[in-house]
Amino acid sequence: MKKPFTILFSLLFITTLVFAQDNENLKEKIQIMNDEMADLMLSGDETTIWNYYSEDVISMPSYQPMVKGLDACKASSEEMMNSGMKITAFKSTNTDLLVSGDFVIDIGTYEITMMLPQMGDMPYTDNGKYMTVWETQDDGALKVVAETWNTDHNPWTEMQETEGKGENMEMQEDKQMK
C-alpha cells in the first residue's frame, strides 16, 4: 500500500515542479514580448507592434470606450498620437501569470512618461496596472486578444486636492490684505 502512495506522491511532486518551471519560462517569455512592444512604442514603430495583436483584439483603455478589432485599435492609437501626445518612457513589469488552456493572462504594473501638448515641455509620469490576455495560436505564437489598463491615480482626488490648495491660498491672500 505504501508503494502506490509513494509513486503517486512522487508523480504529483514532479508534475508540480515541471508546471512551475513551465510557468516561470512563460512569464519570462511574456516579459520579453512586453519589453519588445515597449521598445516599438517608444521608437514610433506603429506597424510592427500590431503583429503582437490578434485581428479580433478587444482593448479597454482607461477613461475611454472599449475598442474592438485590430483596425479600430490602430485607428484609436493613431488618433492618440495625432493629438500631439508623445510617449518618452514606458516600462511594464509582469507580477502574475494565470494560464488556462490556450490563454495566458498577464497581470502587472506599468510606468509611463509622456509629453502632452497642453502641458508644454513638462513631462507627465503615470503609473498603474494592466491585464493582457494572450492566446496561443496554431503556430505556437502568442497574440494579444484582450487588454486593459488604468492608472493608480484618481484624477478626481487630485483635482479636489488642487482645488483645496487654491482655496487655501485665496484664504491666505484675504488674511494678508486685511
N, C-alpha and C positions, 0 to 999 in steps of 0.2 A: 504494500500500500504506500510506503514511503517513496519508493522509486518513481511511480507515476506522478506523485505530487512534486517531487524534486524536478522531474523532467518538465512538467507543466510550468512550474515556477521559473525555471531557467529559460524556457522559451519566452515567457512573458517579459522577463527581465531583459533579455537580448532584444526583443521586439521594441521595447520601450527605449532602449539605448539607440537603436537604429533610427526610430522615428524622431527622437530628439535631435540626432545628428542631421537627419534629412531636413528638419525644420530650421536648424541653425544655418545649414548651407543655403536653404531657400531664402532665409532672412537676409543673408549676405548678398545673394543674387538680386533681391528686390532693392536693397540699399544701393547697390551698384547702378541699377537701372534708374533709380530716383536721382542719383548724382549725375548720371548721363543726361537725364531730362533737364535738370537744373542748369547744367553747362549749356545745353542747346537753347534754353530760355534766355540765359544771360548773353549768349552770343547773337541772339536775334534770329536764330535759325527756325523760322516758322514753318518749314517744310518737313524736316527730318523728325521733329518732335512728334508729329502726328502719326508716325509709324508705330508708336507705342500704344495707340488707341484703336479700339475696335470701331467698325462702321456704325454700330448701334449704341455707342457710348452715351451714358447719361451723366451730366455734370450738374452739381448742385452747389454753385458758388455762394459765398457769404453775401447776404443782403441783395441777392438778385434772384430772378425766377430760374427755375430748372431749365436746362438746355438739353435737348435730345438729338442725338445723331452727330456724326463726325462733321458734316458740313455746317451745321448750326453752331457747333463748338468752335470751329475755325472762324466763322463769322463773328462770334462773340469775342474771341480773342483779338481778332483784327480790329474790331471796334474799340476795344480797351486800349490797344497800342496806338491807334489813331487819335485817341483822346489826349495824347501827349505824355501819358504815364510811361516811365522808363524804370524797369527793374534793374537795380545795380548790384544786388547781392541776394542770394537765396540758398538756404540750407534746410533740408528736411532730415529728420532722424527717426528711423523706424524704432518704435518701442515695443510693439506687439504684433504678432502674426497669428492669424487664425486660418486653418486650412480645412476645407470641406470639399471632397471630390475634386473637380476641376477648378475650384475657386480658391483664391488666396486673398485674404483680407489683410491689408497692410494698414496699421494704425500707428500714428506717430505725431511728432511735433514739427513745427517749421518756424523759421525766422526769415523775414523778407525785408529788404531795404529798397525803397523806391523813391523816385523823384516825381512829384505831381505838379502840373503847371500852376495850380492855384497856390502852391507853397513856395514858389520862386526856386531858389537854389538850395533850399533847406531839405535834406533827405528825411524821409519818414521811415521809421523801422517799426514793424509789427511782428508779433509772434502769436502762434495759435496752434491748433491741432487739425489733423486731417485723417481721412479714411479713404483708401483706394481699394476697389475690388478688381483684382486681376483674374483673368480666365485663361487657363491653359488651352492653346489652340491645337488643332490636329497635328501640326508640325512640331509641337512641344514648346513653341514660343509662348510667352505671356503677353497679354494685351489688357489694357485698362478698359473695363466695361462700365464702371461707375466710380465717381469721385465726389468728395465733398470736403470742404474746409471752412473753418471760421476762426475769427480772432479770439484771443483770450481777453481782449479789452472791450469793455462795454462802453460804446460811444455815448450813450445817454448819461451814464455816471460821470464820464469825463466832461461832458457838456455842463452838467449840474455843478461839478467842482469848479469849472472855469467860470460859470455864471456866478457862483458863490464868491469866488475871488474878486470878480468885478464889482459885486455889490459891496463887499468889504472895503475895497479901495474907494468906492464912492462915499461910503460912510466915513472913512478916514479923512477924505478930502473935505467933506462937510464940516467935520470937527475942527480941522485946521483953519477953515475960513471963519469960524465963529470966534 
